[in-house]
């Protein structure tokens, strides 16, 4: 609560519990006045919102490199031959394409809930789709799809029927 004392006038009861607060408008206005500006300069003709979107896309690239190092474990080659290294690079390249596609397609979902629809979170959710082989040797989906799985799959124009056909 100490960090909010400048922004809010806090009122506590005799036991030390917060009972009321009021915005410190003067402090907030001063902070807003001191926020400053930034400029994005481009050699191409485009709107400010387009330039800002492109600039923000830079963050996606940084996340991809971080994912390469941690999520996909590309920071250590752990191979003994040139062929193995080429194979690892190829598989990593394909994995990054899939990851980027998942990120791009889930943009609308992230607008609604940014934390619930991270790429690792969505992959984890989709990994829970399982199938099993029954006594006559036919494969079936093990569990019903969750609402979250359905939303993610919908971004790729997939549904339960598509998943079932793929399992068949």
KATA-V288177 format. One record per backbone hydrogen bond with DSSP energy under -1.0 kcal/mol. NH is the residue of the N-H (numbers start at 1). CO is the residue of the C=O. Records with the same first field share a line. If there is no record, write none. Layout:
NH: CO / CO
This chain:
4: 1
5: 2
8: 4
9: 22
11: 20
13: 17
16: 13
19: 11
20: 11
22: 9
24: 7
25: 23
28: 24
29: 25
30: 26
31: 27
32: 28
33: 29
34: 30
35: 32
51: 47
52: 48
53: 49
54: 50
55: 51
56: 52
57: 53
58: 55
59: 56
61: 57
62: 58
63: 59
64: 60
65: 61
66: 62
67: 63
68: 64
69: 65
70: 66
72: 67
74: 68
85: 81
86: 82
87: 83
88: 84
89: 85
90: 86
91: 87
92: 88
93: 89
94: 90
95: 91
96: 92
97: 93
98: 94
99: 95
100: 96
101: 97
102: 98
103: 99
104: 100
105: 101
106: 102
107: 104
110: 106
111: 107
112: 108
113: 109
117: 113
122: 118
123: 119
124: 120
125: 121
126: 122
127: 123
129: 126
132: 140
134: 138
137: 134
140: 132
142: 130
150: 146
151: 147
152: 148
153: 149
154: 150
156: 153
157: 154
158: 153
163: 159
164: 160
165: 161
166: 162
167: 163
168: 164
